[in-house]
């Protein structure tokens, strides 16, 4: 920045009379005024033409105080650039008393303030650039996080859809499995019923002596002889076939299964089975294995009901007491009431 101070003509001061003798006060004419054109040439013009960005150096403090409205500054705090310091010191205009004029001090003070403000602006600009870079970095990171969040959200949504679909399929499979188990149970019961129907004409005879070795026996003749002599049944009993069942084991007598030709004859033999109480022989109906297991669980209940003088009958795997169907949970209650059985 370059500047030239214009020449200002000295202002005329009005003469005033003193209170003592009305003498004129010429003090204003003795005060230094702004430099004339001849004073600033060539020193001031040389200084202004060589102006460069300034850093202030120490300048002698003036004896006069700055006028009202200007900021007072200690000249020792002013600094100028090194290459401009010598020009400032050599070209500073001075008054006749050797002190820089007030207007020069004001210019240097203002330049110092401008320089400080520029330094602050440079610092602010640097901070703004740093903040912009940080904001760009944060924006980039936020964008990446948003993309990751979108991917995660999409993945979670897909997982939820797949989970709901899998749960729906599992529920359908569970329903289908329940239906299949129910159908299987019905089919199993139907098969058991068919097996029972195929065995409805059969009776099992226990403790009939079995011949040893390879001797053969006529089971039909043996059963017919028991029916006539022991059970005291008149007439011939028609038997379709009779044979022993199970694997032959030494010391164990296998039962004989008998299939009667007619169901009434089978019932006649069964109803006369009480006559075998005094002998080692016994008679029972033939049922599938599962039905036999069910009947074994109901036998203690049947015995207890008869001991209580109640009318009870066991038909296949169902127990009727006083004409009412007995259920398995009731059998469990009775078993708990009876307590543990001795072996």
C-alpha positions, 0 to 999 in steps of 0.5 A: 500500500502506498500513500502521499500526504497532501500539503495542508496550509496552516490554519489561521488562529484568531487572536484573543485577548488575555484577561490581564492586558488583552494581549494576543495569544500566539501559542497556536502559531508555535505548534507544529502543523502538517508538513508542506509539499516541500517538507514531504519531498523527497523524503516522504515521497520516497518513503511512500513509493517504497511501501511494502507490507508492514510489520512495525518496529519501535518508534520514539513515543511522541510527546503529544497525546492523540486527538479524541476518537483515535486509539492510543498505542505504545509506539514500542509495540509497533513492528514493520517488516525488516526490509521496511524498518530502515526506510521507516526510521530514515524517512519518518517526518519529524517536527522541529522538536524531533518528535514524529507528528500526530498524523503519522502516529495515527496512520501507523496505529491504523496500519497496525490494527489492519495488519492484526485484523488481516492476521486474524482473518488468515487464521480464521481462513485456515481454520475454515479450510480445516473445518471444511476438510473435516466436514467433507471427511465426516460427510464421506464417513456418514455416507458410507455408514448410511450405505452400510445401514441400508445394506444391514436393513435390507439383509435384516428385512430379507432375514425376517421374510425368510424367517416368517416363511420358514415359520409358516412352512414349519407350522404347515409341516407341524399341522401335516405331521399332526394330521399324519399322526392322527391318521396313523393312529386311526390306521393302527387302531383299524389294523388292531381291530382287524387282528382282533377280528381274525382272532375272535374264534381263537382260544389259548390253552395253557399248561398242557404237557408238551412231549419231549424230544421229537415226538409229535402230538395231535393238538386237535385231539387233545383239546377235544378230549379236554372239552369233553372230559374236563369242561363236560361239553356234550357233543363234538367240538368243531376245531379248525386247527390247533398248534403250539406257539412260540419257540421251544425252550427246555423246562417251559411249556408252550401254550396251544392256540385253538381256532374253532370252526364256529364262534358259538362253540368258542364262546361255549368253551370260554364260558366253561373255563371256570371248571378248570380252577381245580386243575393246572389248565387255564384258558384265555382269549387270544389278542394282539400283543398291544391289546394284551398290554392294555388288558394287563393294565386294566386287570387290577381294576377289574379285580378291584371292581369285582371285589367291591361287588360291582358289575364289571367286564373286560371287552377286548381292551375296554373295561366297563364298570356298572355299564360305564366305560372306564378310562385310563386316568382312573386306572392310574388313580386306583394304582396310586390308591393301592400303593406299591406292589410287592414282588 
